[in-house]
Amino acid sequence: MGKKNYMVNVGITGQIARKNDIHGYIQDTIYHLHPKLRRNVDLELSITSYKVEDGDYNYATCSGNRSGIEIVLNRLNEDGRKFTHDQMMLNLAHELVHAKQFIKGELSPKLQRFKRKYHGKTPYSRQPWEKEAYKLENKIYNMFWVGRENFI
């Protein structure tokens, strides 16, 4: 990859194996999705064990703006069983697409505008930011996570 004139400052809280690899995975993905980024961005990843019965359950969430991103990654699936590490990294890939959307200003912080078009009443399955995330998650996971333990 070319010379980077910017920094994606990554913080990871919560218990998860391979934090250094995850740090690199996040940075490599953001650099790939936004190669023209020329400013610093802070990205905080929190690992949680949130259960369906606790309320508004998600595999993961991403929120933020052009300079700061917060991703919450759940260890537990909707049945209360632990995701495998690889399943969590696939979920993270999906959220990193959303991170790119916030950083580039494509997705509004209130999740109502995407690329300047209003989508406040668009059903989840038709939201363009979700379509893009589902389209790219496997590609990102395979490009930047699979085999990462063999990277030098």
Sequence and secondary structure as in RCSB ss.txt:
>XXXX:A:sequence
MGKKNYMVNVGITGQIARKNDIHGYIQDTIYHLHPKLRRNVDLELSITSYKVEDGDYNYATCSGNRSGIEIVLNR
LNEDGRKFTHDQMMLNLAHELVHAKQFIKGELSPKLQRFKRKYHGKTPYSRQPWEKEAYKLENKIYNMFWVGREN
FI
>XXXX:A:secstr
     S EEEEEES  S HHHHHHHHHHHHHHH TT  S EEEEEEEE   GGGSS  SEEEEE SSEEEEEEES
B TTS B  HHHHHHHHHHHHHHHHHHHTT B TTS EETTEE TT  GGG HHHHHHHHHHHHHHHHHTTTGGG
  
